[in-house]
Amino acid sequence: MKKLNLSLILLMFLSISISAQTSSIKIYTDMEDETSFIKVYLNGEPQDAMFNDEVLIEDLYPGKYELIVSFNSDTIADYTKKITIKMQTDIIYKVELKGEFGKEAGKMGRAVGHKFGTTEADDQRELYEYYKLVLVSGKDK
């Protein structure tokens, strides 16, 4: 019985020390309208069921990840970034406007309705803005 209790105590300390070595990523935006709502995917898995203005991903182990930020508007291009997370690192990103596409470039991306000859109203859904993630704090590669 003493061996079982000692084993459980050791297992508990081991799990606490492993969980203390995890990292986190926070992504937020303070912009208005549709850019204030984002959905984040980590290695293809959605990190929240709904669009929010802030997403916190915790308990990440060291390694390489693909981060995708998707916006609640079809006129904004998704942002993709490959990151390497180190042990016990808390990374914070802020979403900021990077620029706008030209008219011709705006016909690419999510504007699939244009390809199928849909109405003029669908042409307004072309990509015309793109955003970037700015590192606020933490280490990133």
KOLMAR-931094 format. One line per field, with one value per atom (N, C-alpha, C, O): atom name; residue in three letters; z, y, x; chain; residue number from 0. Coordinates in steps of 0.02 Angstrom, whole numbers. Layout:
N
marfi <- [CA/...]
drenpa <- [ALA/...]
w <- [Z/...]
v <- [Y/...]
u <- [X/...]
rodo <- [A/...]
drenmi <- [NUM/...]
END
This chain:
141
marfi <- [N/CA/C/O/N/CA/C/O/N/CA/C/O/N/CA/C/O/N/CA/C/O/N/CA/C/O/N/CA/C/O/N/CA/C/O/N/CA/C/O/N/CA/C/O/N/CA/C/O/N/CA/C/O/N/CA/C/O/N/CA/C/O/N/CA/C/O/N/CA/C/O/N/CA/C/O/N/CA/C/O/N/CA/C/O/N/CA/C/O/N/CA/C/O/N/CA/C/O/N/CA/C/O/N/CA/C/O/N/CA/C/O/N/CA/C/O/N/CA/C/O/N/CA/C/O/N/CA/C/O/N/CA/C/O/N/CA/C/O/N/CA/C/O/N/CA/C/O/N/CA/C/O/N/CA/C/O/N/CA/C/O/N/CA/C/O/N/CA/C/O/N/CA/C/O/N/CA/C/O/N/CA/C/O/N/CA/C/O/N/CA/C/O/N/CA/C/O/N/CA/C/O/N/CA/C/O/N/CA/C/O/N/CA/C/O/N/CA/C/O/N/CA/C/O/N/CA/C/O/N/CA/C/O/N/CA/C/O/N/CA/C/O/N/CA/C/O/N/CA/C/O/N/CA/C/O/N/CA/C/O/N/CA/C/O/N/CA/C/O/N/CA/C/O/N/CA/C/O/N/CA/C/O/N/CA/C/O/N/CA/C/O/N/CA/C/O/N/CA/C/O/N/CA/C/O/N/CA/C/O/N/CA/C/O/N/CA/C/O/N/CA/C/O/N/CA/C/O/N/CA/C/O/N/CA/C/O/N/CA/C/O/N/CA/C/O/N/CA/C/O/N/CA/C/O/N/CA/C/O/N/CA/C/O/N/CA/C/O/N/CA/C/O/N/CA/C/O/N/CA/C/O/N/CA/C/O/N/CA/C/O/N/CA/C/O/N/CA/C/O/N/CA/C/O/N/CA/C/O/N/CA/C/O/N/CA/C/O/N/CA/C/O/N/CA/C/O/N/CA/C/O/N/CA/C/O/N/CA/C/O/N/CA/C/O/N/CA/C/O/N/CA/C/O/N/CA/C/O/N/CA/C/O/N/CA/C/O/N/CA/C/O/N/CA/C/O/N/CA/C/O/N/CA/C/O/N/CA/C/O/N/CA/C/O/N/CA/C/O/N/CA/C/O/N/CA/C/O/N/CA/C/O/N/CA/C/O/N/CA/C/O/N/CA/C/O/N/CA/C/O/N/CA/C/O/N/CA/C/O/N/CA/C/O/N/CA/C/O/N/CA/C/O/N/CA/C/O/N/CA/C/O/N/CA/C/O/N/CA/C/O/N/CA/C/O/N/CA/C/O/N/CA/C/O/N/CA/C/O/N/CA/C/O/N/CA/C/O/N/CA/C/O/N/CA/C/O/N/CA/C/O/N/CA/C/O/N/CA/C/O/N/CA/C/O/N/CA/C/O/N/CA/C/O]
drenpa <- [MET/MET/MET/MET/LYS/LYS/LYS/LYS/LYS/LYS/LYS/LYS/LEU/LEU/LEU/LEU/ASN/ASN/ASN/ASN/LEU/LEU/LEU/LEU/SER/SER/SER/SER/LEU/LEU/LEU/LEU/ILE/ILE/ILE/ILE/LEU/LEU/LEU/LEU/LEU/LEU/LEU/LEU/MET/MET/MET/MET/PHE/PHE/PHE/PHE/LEU/LEU/LEU/LEU/SER/SER/SER/SER/ILE/ILE/ILE/ILE/SER/SER/SER/SER/ILE/ILE/ILE/ILE/SER/SER/SER/SER/ALA/ALA/ALA/ALA/GLN/GLN/GLN/GLN/THR/THR/THR/THR/SER/SER/SER/SER/SER/SER/SER/SER/ILE/ILE/ILE/ILE/LYS/LYS/LYS/LYS/ILE/ILE/ILE/ILE/TYR/TYR/TYR/TYR/THR/THR/THR/THR/ASP/ASP/ASP/ASP/MET/MET/MET/MET/GLU/GLU/GLU/GLU/ASP/ASP/ASP/ASP/GLU/GLU/GLU/GLU/THR/THR/THR/THR/SER/SER/SER/SER/PHE/PHE/PHE/PHE/ILE/ILE/ILE/ILE/LYS/LYS/LYS/LYS/VAL/VAL/VAL/VAL/TYR/TYR/TYR/TYR/LEU/LEU/LEU/LEU/ASN/ASN/ASN/ASN/GLY/GLY/GLY/GLY/GLU/GLU/GLU/GLU/PRO/PRO/PRO/PRO/GLN/GLN/GLN/GLN/ASP/ASP/ASP/ASP/ALA/ALA/ALA/ALA/MET/MET/MET/MET/PHE/PHE/PHE/PHE/ASN/ASN/ASN/ASN/ASP/ASP/ASP/ASP/GLU/GLU/GLU/GLU/VAL/VAL/VAL/VAL/LEU/LEU/LEU/LEU/ILE/ILE/ILE/ILE/GLU/GLU/GLU/GLU/ASP/ASP/ASP/ASP/LEU/LEU/LEU/LEU/TYR/TYR/TYR/TYR/PRO/PRO/PRO/PRO/GLY/GLY/GLY/GLY/LYS/LYS/LYS/LYS/TYR/TYR/TYR/TYR/GLU/GLU/GLU/GLU/LEU/LEU/LEU/LEU/ILE/ILE/ILE/ILE/VAL/VAL/VAL/VAL/SER/SER/SER/SER/PHE/PHE/PHE/PHE/ASN/ASN/ASN/ASN/SER/SER/SER/SER/ASP/ASP/ASP/ASP/THR/THR/THR/THR/ILE/ILE/ILE/ILE/ALA/ALA/ALA/ALA/ASP/ASP/ASP/ASP/TYR/TYR/TYR/TYR/THR/THR/THR/THR/LYS/LYS/LYS/LYS/LYS/LYS/LYS/LYS/ILE/ILE/ILE/ILE/THR/THR/THR/THR/ILE/ILE/ILE/ILE/LYS/LYS/LYS/LYS/MET/MET/MET/MET/GLN/GLN/GLN/GLN/THR/THR/THR/THR/ASP/ASP/ASP/ASP/ILE/ILE/ILE/ILE/ILE/ILE/ILE/ILE/TYR/TYR/TYR/TYR/LYS/LYS/LYS/LYS/VAL/VAL/VAL/VAL/GLU/GLU/GLU/GLU/LEU/LEU/LEU/LEU/LYS/LYS/LYS/LYS/GLY/GLY/GLY/GLY/GLU/GLU/GLU/GLU/PHE/PHE/PHE/PHE/GLY/GLY/GLY/GLY/LYS/LYS/LYS/LYS/GLU/GLU/GLU/GLU/ALA/ALA/ALA/ALA/GLY/GLY/GLY/GLY/LYS/LYS/LYS/LYS/MET/MET/MET/MET/GLY/GLY/GLY/GLY/ARG/ARG/ARG/ARG/ALA/ALA/ALA/ALA/VAL/VAL/VAL/VAL/GLY/GLY/GLY/GLY/HIS/HIS/HIS/HIS/LYS/LYS/LYS/LYS/PHE/PHE/PHE/PHE/GLY/GLY/GLY/GLY/THR/THR/THR/THR/THR/THR/THR/THR/GLU/GLU/GLU/GLU/ALA/ALA/ALA/ALA/ASP/ASP/ASP/ASP/ASP/ASP/ASP/ASP/GLN/GLN/GLN/GLN/ARG/ARG/ARG/ARG/GLU/GLU/GLU/GLU/LEU/LEU/LEU/LEU/TYR/TYR/TYR/TYR/GLU/GLU/GLU/GLU/TYR/TYR/TYR/TYR/TYR/TYR/TYR/TYR/LYS/LYS/LYS/LYS/LEU/LEU/LEU/LEU/VAL/VAL/VAL/VAL/LEU/LEU/LEU/LEU/VAL/VAL/VAL/VAL/SER/SER/SER/SER/GLY/GLY/GLY/GLY/LYS/LYS/LYS/LYS/ASP/ASP/ASP/ASP/LYS/LYS/LYS/LYS]
w <- [0/0/0/-33/38/41/-27/-48/-62/-129/-177/-220/-171/-214/-201/-248/-138/-120/-144/-170/-135/-157/-233/-260/-268/-342/-365/-413/-332/-350/-337/-377/-283/-267/-319/-342/-337/-388/-455/-491/-473/-535/-536/-587/-479/-474/-483/-520/-451/-459/-531/-556/-562/-632/-678/-722/-668/-711/-699/-746/-637/-623/-657/-685/-654/-685/-761/-792/-791/-864/-884/-933/-848/-866/-854/-886/-809/-797/-854/-857/-899/-954/-1019/-1071/-1016/-1076/-1090/-1048/-1150/-1172/-1192/-1193/-1209/-1232/-1287/-1294/-1326/-1378/-1369/-1361/-1369/-1367/-1430/-1447/-1464/-1524/-1513/-1495/-1523/-1512/-1564/-1599/-1569/-1613/-1577/-1541/-1586/-1557/-1611/-1598/-1672/-1728/-1728/-1693/-1767/-1771/-1824/-1858/-1831/-1880/-1886/-1836/-1947/-1955/-1937/-1925/-1936/-1918/-1844/-1822/-1805/-1733/-1715/-1656/-1764/-1750/-1791/-1852/-1756/-1788/-1762/-1708/-1802/-1782/-1795/-1848/-1748/-1753/-1760/-1725/-1806/-1817/-1802/-1823/-1764/-1749/-1777/-1756/-1825/-1861/-1890/-1888/-1916/-1948/-1901/-1925/-1836/-1787/-1762/-1738/-1766/-1740/-1664/-1629/-1639/-1568/-1530/-1469/-1567/-1536/-1584/-1645/-1559/-1602/-1635/-1688/-1605/-1632/-1645/-1621/-1685/-1698/-1636/-1606/-1616/-1557/-1573/-1625/-1528/-1537/-1500/-1504/-1465/-1430/-1424/-1407/-1438/-1433/-1392/-1406/-1342/-1300/-1308/-1297/-1328/-1336/-1283/-1284/-1238/-1183/-1188/-1229/-1144/-1136/-1201/-1220/-1234/-1295/-1278/-1238/-1308/-1297/-1348/-1401/-1332/-1380/-1447/-1449/-1501/-1567/-1620/-1607/-1681/-1738/-1749/-1745/-1763/-1773/-1834/-1851/-1865/-1918/-1889/-1867/-1889/-1861/-1918/-1961/-1919/-1969/-1934/-1889/-1954/-1927/-1982/-2036/-1970/-2018/-1991/-1932/-2036/-2016/-2031/-2073/-1997/-2005/-2064/-2063/-2116/-2177/-2236/-2233/-2289/-2348/-2388/-2436/-2370/-2407/-2377/-2403/-2324/-2292/-2299/-2283/-2324/-2334/-2267/-2219/-2264/-2205/-2198/-2247/-2136/-2123/-2098/-2052/-2129/-2110/-2088/-2120/-2033/-2007/-1977/-1940/-1992/-1961/-1902/-1909/-1844/-1784/-1750/-1756/-1713/-1671/-1599/-1582/-1557/-1488/-1445/-1450/-1402/-1354/-1289/-1280/-1244/-1179/-1136/-1133/-1102/-1055/-1086/-1059/-1143/-1177/-1185/-1205/-1169/-1179/-1235/-1226/-1291/-1350/-1358/-1352/-1372/-1384/-1452/-1465/-1494/-1560/-1563/-1533/-1599/-1613/-1688/-1727/-1709/-1780/-1803/-1773/-1857/-1884/-1960/-1992/-1988/-2060/-2093/-2072/-2143/-2180/-2244/-2263/-2279/-2341/-2377/-2350/-2439/-2481/-2547/-2571/-2575/-2641/-2694/-2683/-2752/-2809/-2837/-2814/-2885/-2912/-2942/-2929/-2980/-3012/-2960/-2965/-2910/-2859/-2816/-2789/-2811/-2771/-2801/-2766/-2864/-2895/-2876/-2895/-2840/-2819/-2751/-2722/-2727/-2659/-2653/-2688/-2608/-2591/-2641/-2634/-2691/-2739/-2790/-2850/-2767/-2812/-2851/-2904/-2825/-2860/-2928/-2974/-2934/-2998/-3051/-3109/-3031/-3077/-3106/-3163/-3066/-3088/-3118/-3128/-3132/-3166/-3124/-3151/-3061/-3018/-3025/-3066/-2987/-2995/-2974/-2944/-2991/-2976/-2901/-2878/-2862/-2789/-2760/-2711/-2791/-2767/-2780/-2745/-2830/-2844/-2788/-2783/-2745/-2689/-2635/-2589/-2640/-2590/-2607/-2576/-2653/-2671/-2615/-2575/-2612/-2562/-2578/-2635/-2528/-2541/-2483/-2491/-2426/-2371/-2347/-2352/-2320/-2286/-2224/-2221/-2174/-2108/-2090/-2122/-2040/-2016/-1940/-1907/-1913/-1841/-1819/-1846/-1771/-1745/-1676/-1633/-1666/-1602/-1549/-1555/-1497/-1443/-1387/-1361/-1368/-1318/-1327/-1357/-1301/-1307/-1360/-1393/-1367/-1417/-1475/-1464/-1534/-1594/-1645/-1648/-1685/-1738/-1804/-1856]
v <- [-60/0/63/112/60/118/131/188/76/84/115/155/97/125/200/239/219/290/329/385/301/335/342/394/291/294/347/383/351/402/472/518/482/548/566/623/519/532/548/593/512/524/593/627/614/680/735/783/728/778/780/834/722/719/755/793/743/776/851/889/873/946/976/1031/943/971/973/1019/924/924/980/1015/988/1040/1110/1158/1116/1182/1201/1259/1156/1170/1187/1194/1195/1211/1286/1326/1303/1373/1393/1352/1458/1482/1533/1565/1542/1593/1631/1601/1697/1740/1782/1813/1784/1825/1870/1845/1935/1981/2036/2048/2068/2126/2178/2161/2241/2295/2339/2396/2312/2350/2345/2303/2386/2389/2341/2307/2339/2300/2228/2197/2200/2128/2106/2047/2152/2133/2120/2094/2136/2123/2053/2034/2013/1944/1896/1897/1854/1807/1736/1726/1689/1618/1593/1607/1557/1535/1459/1422/1436/1365/1350/1387/1297/1276/1206/1159/1199/1136/1110/1050/1155/1137/1127/1118/1130/1120/1188/1228/1201/1264/1267/1218/1325/1333/1361/1365/1381/1405/1393/1395/1381/1366/1429/1424/1487/1549/1600/1593/1650/1705/1750/1765/1771/1814/1868/1866/1917/1969/1950/1987/1893/1870/1794/1765/1762/1689/1673/1698/1630/1607/1532/1495/1510/1439/1421/1447/1376/1359/1286/1248/1269/1200/1174/1116/1216/1195/1170/1200/1114/1086/1115/1137/1115/1141/1104/1043/1141/1111/1161/1221/1136/1178/1174/1120/1231/1235/1279/1324/1265/1309/1346/1315/1411/1454/1488/1519/1482/1516/1559/1537/1623/1669/1683/1708/1667/1678/1732/1735/1774/1831/1818/1776/1855/1847/1888/1915/1892/1928/1894/1878/1882/1851/1898/1876/1961/2008/2013/2051/1976/1979/1911/1859/1914/1852/1821/1857/1755/1720/1733/1744/1733/1743/1677/1646/1654/1592/1606/1645/1575/1585/1519/1486/1501/1443/1468/1514/1437/1460/1401/1344/1416/1367/1390/1446/1348/1366/1333/1273/1372/1347/1330/1344/1301/1281/1342/1389/1342/1394/1464/1510/1472/1537/1558/1519/1620/1649/1701/1752/1687/1730/1767/1739/1832/1873/1908/1941/1899/1931/1979/1966/2033/2080/2080/2080/2080/2081/2154/2196/2168/2236/2234/2186/2287/2294/2300/2341/2260/2263/2302/2340/2295/2331/2308/2272/2330/2312/2284/2304/2238/2212/2261/2301/2257/2294/2262/2209/2295/2268/2199/2155/2188/2123/2070/2014/2085/2035/2020/1965/2067/2057/2005/1981/1986/1935/1864/1816/1858/1792/1773/1812/1715/1696/1672/1626/1702/1678/1698/1678/1736/1760/1706/1717/1648/1592/1604/1574/1645/1660/1691/1680/1729/1761/1708/1717/1655/1602/1567/1544/1562/1527/1573/1552/1635/1681/1701/1706/1713/1734/1808/1842/1834/1903/1953/1936/2016/2069/2079/2099/2064/2071/2025/2042/1967/1921/1947/1929/1990/2018/2062/2074/2086/2128/2087/2115/2020/1977/1962/1917/1997/1985/2007/2051/1974/1994/2064/2078/2106/2171/2195/2245/2162/2181/2120/2063/2132/2077/2104/2162/2063/2081/2039/1987/2060/2023/2018/2053/1972/1966/2001/1988/2046/2082/2053/2049/2032/2004/2059/2108/2051/2100/2080/2122/2016/1992/1917/1883/1894/1823/1813/1860/1751/1733/1697/1657/1711/1682/1671/1709/1620/1607/1604/1593]
u <- [41/0/43/27/98/143/175/184/191/221/171/191/108/57/48/44/46/40/100/93/160/221/221/241/198/195/145/158/89/40/66/54/101/130/183/184/225/276/244/266/192/157/125/125/98/67/120/108/178/230/257/273/261/284/235/255/170/120/119/108/130/133/194/189/251/311/305/331/272/262/214/227/159/111/139/117/187/218/264/286/280/325/289/320/224/186/186/206/165/164/94/48/86/20/29/81/-25/-28/-93/-146/-88/-148/-148/-97/-205/-213/-274/-327/-265/-321/-321/-272/-379/-386/-428/-476/-411/-451/-480/-500/-484/-512/-588/-617/-619/-692/-719/-680/-783/-822/-800/-783/-799/-788/-717/-706/-669/-601/-593/-542/-644/-639/-660/-659/-679/-700/-657/-658/-621/-575/-588/-615/-567/-566/-496/-467/-467/-398/-397/-432/-355/-344/-270/-226/-258/-190/-182/-215/-137/-127/-193/-206/-234/-297/-356/-412/-345/-399/-424/-384/-490/-516/-507/-518/-487/-474/-534/-533/-585/-646/-704/-694/-762/-819/-847/-878/-837/-865/-810/-754/-827/-782/-780/-832/-720/-710/-660/-627/-653/-602/-538/-489/-538/-478/-481/-532/-424/-420/-358/-303/-366/-310/-304/-352/-244/-230/-178/-122/-196/-152/-129/-153/-83/-57/-26/-38/13/47/117/153/135/201/250/229/315/364/359/347/367/364/344/339/333/315/240/211/210/137/122/161/65/40/-21/-69/-17/-69/-106/-75/-173/-214/-265/-301/-267/-317/-367/-348/-430/-483/-530/-544/-553/-595/-668/-685/-711/-783/-808/-864/-768/-787/-753/-693/-790/-761/-716/-684/-713/-671/-601/-560/-587/-522/-487/-516/-427/-388/-368/-352/-369/-344/-270/-235/-246/-175/-146/-173/-91/-59/12/48/32/99/124/87/186/217/258/299/247/283/316/294/369/402/395/415/367/355/408/421/438/488/452/393/489/461/446/486/390/369/371/402/339/337/264/222/251/185/190/223/159/163/98/44/103/44/51/101/0/-3/-62/-115/-52/-106/-118/-70/-181/-198/-199/-232/-161/-159/-166/-147/-195/-203/-134/-93/-122/-59/-66/-21/-123/-131/-194/-236/-198/-255/-230/-177/-268/-253/-275/-320/-243/-267/-331/-351/-363/-426/-417/-458/-364/-353/-339/-365/-297/-281/-342/-348/-387/-448/-494/-539/-483/-525/-504/-537/-449/-425/-455/-494/-437/-455/-526/-546/-563/-630/-684/-741/-667/-717/-733/-725/-754/-769/-833/-842/-878/-940/-928/-967/-875/-858/-843/-861/-810/-792/-854/-853/-906/-966/-1019/-1075/-1001/-1046/-1106/-1161/-1096/-1152/-1165/-1133/-1211/-1233/-1180/-1129/-1192/-1145/-1137/-1084/-1189/-1185/-1131/-1099/-1122/-1070/-1000/-953/-992/-926/-902/-841/-945/-925/-890/-862/-892/-861/-788/-759/-759/-689/-643/-659/-585/-535/-509/-492/-506/-475/-431/-396/-432/-388/-350/-374/-291/-256/-222/-200/-220/-196/-135/-122/-99/-41/-45/-83/-5/2/65/119/59/116/131/87/193/214/215/252/176/173/221/258/221/269/280/239/336/353/405/427/425/476/443/397/465/435/490/538/483/531/496/528]
rodo <- [A/A/A/A/A/A/A/A/A/A/A/A/A/A/A/A/A/A/A/A/A/A/A/A/A/A/A/A/A/A/A/A/A/A/A/A/A/A/A/A/A/A/A/A/A/A/A/A/A/A/A/A/A/A/A/A/A/A/A/A/A/A/A/A/A/A/A/A/A/A/A/A/A/A/A/A/A/A/A/A/A/A/A/A/A/A/A/A/A/A/A/A/A/A/A/A/A/A/A/A/A/A/A/A/A/A/A/A/A/A/A/A/A/A/A/A/A/A/A/A/A/A/A/A/A/A/A/A/A/A/A/A/A/A/A/A/A/A/A/A/A/A/A/A/A/A/A/A/A/A/A/A/A/A/A/A/A/A/A/A/A/A/A/A/A/A/A/A/A/A/A/A/A/A/A/A/A/A/A/A/A/A/A/A/A/A/A/A/A/A/A/A/A/A/A/A/A/A/A/A/A/A/A/A/A/A/A/A/A/A/A/A/A/A/A/A/A/A/A/A/A/A/A/A/A/A/A/A/A/A/A/A/A/A/A/A/A/A/A/A/A/A/A/A/A/A/A/A/A/A/A/A/A/A/A/A/A/A/A/A/A/A/A/A/A/A/A/A/A/A/A/A/A/A/A/A/A/A/A/A/A/A/A/A/A/A/A/A/A/A/A/A/A/A/A/A/A/A/A/A/A/A/A/A/A/A/A/A/A/A/A/A/A/A/A/A/A/A/A/A/A/A/A/A/A/A/A/A/A/A/A/A/A/A/A/A/A/A/A/A/A/A/A/A/A/A/A/A/A/A/A/A/A/A/A/A/A/A/A/A/A/A/A/A/A/A/A/A/A/A/A/A/A/A/A/A/A/A/A/A/A/A/A/A/A/A/A/A/A/A/A/A/A/A/A/A/A/A/A/A/A/A/A/A/A/A/A/A/A/A/A/A/A/A/A/A/A/A/A/A/A/A/A/A/A/A/A/A/A/A/A/A/A/A/A/A/A/A/A/A/A/A/A/A/A/A/A/A/A/A/A/A/A/A/A/A/A/A/A/A/A/A/A/A/A/A/A/A/A/A/A/A/A/A/A/A/A/A/A/A/A/A/A/A/A/A/A/A/A/A/A/A/A/A/A/A/A/A/A/A/A/A/A/A/A/A/A/A/A/A/A/A/A/A/A/A/A/A/A/A/A/A/A/A/A/A/A/A/A/A/A/A/A/A/A/A/A/A/A/A/A/A/A/A/A/A/A/A/A/A/A/A/A/A/A/A/A/A/A/A/A/A/A/A]
drenmi <- [0/0/0/0/1/1/1/1/2/2/2/2/3/3/3/3/4/4/4/4/5/5/5/5/6/6/6/6/7/7/7/7/8/8/8/8/9/9/9/9/10/10/10/10/11/11/11/11/12/12/12/12/13/13/13/13/14/14/14/14/15/15/15/15/16/16/16/16/17/17/17/17/18/18/18/18/19/19/19/19/20/20/20/20/21/21/21/21/22/22/22/22/23/23/23/23/24/24/24/24/25/25/25/25/26/26/26/26/27/27/27/27/28/28/28/28/29/29/29/29/30/30/30/30/31/31/31/31/32/32/32/32/33/33/33/33/34/34/34/34/35/35/35/35/36/36/36/36/37/37/37/37/38/38/38/38/39/39/39/39/40/40/40/40/41/41/41/41/42/42/42/42/43/43/43/43/44/44/44/44/45/45/45/45/46/46/46/46/47/47/47/47/48/48/48/48/49/49/49/49/50/50/50/50/51/51/51/51/52/52/52/52/53/53/53/53/54/54/54/54/55/55/55/55/56/56/56/56/57/57/57/57/58/58/58/58/59/59/59/59/60/60/60/60/61/61/61/61/62/62/62/62/63/63/63/63/64/64/64/64/65/65/65/65/66/66/66/66/67/67/67/67/68/68/68/68/69/69/69/69/70/70/70/70/71/71/71/71/72/72/72/72/73/73/73/73/74/74/74/74/75/75/75/75/76/76/76/76/77/77/77/77/78/78/78/78/79/79/79/79/80/80/80/80/81/81/81/81/82/82/82/82/83/83/83/83/84/84/84/84/85/85/85/85/86/86/86/86/87/87/87/87/88/88/88/88/89/89/89/89/90/90/90/90/91/91/91/91/92/92/92/92/93/93/93/93/94/94/94/94/95/95/95/95/96/96/96/96/97/97/97/97/98/98/98/98/99/99/99/99/100/100/100/100/101/101/101/101/102/102/102/102/103/103/103/103/104/104/104/104/105/105/105/105/106/106/106/106/107/107/107/107/108/108/108/108/109/109/109/109/110/110/110/110/111/111/111/111/112/112/112/112/113/113/113/113/114/114/114/114/115/115/115/115/116/116/116/116/117/117/117/117/118/118/118/118/119/119/119/119/120/120/120/120/121/121/121/121/122/122/122/122/123/123/123/123/124/124/124/124/125/125/125/125/126/126/126/126/127/127/127/127/128/128/128/128/129/129/129/129/130/130/130/130/131/131/131/131/132/132/132/132/133/133/133/133/134/134/134/134/135/135/135/135/136/136/136/136/137/137/137/137/138/138/138/138/139/139/139/139/140/140/140/140]
END
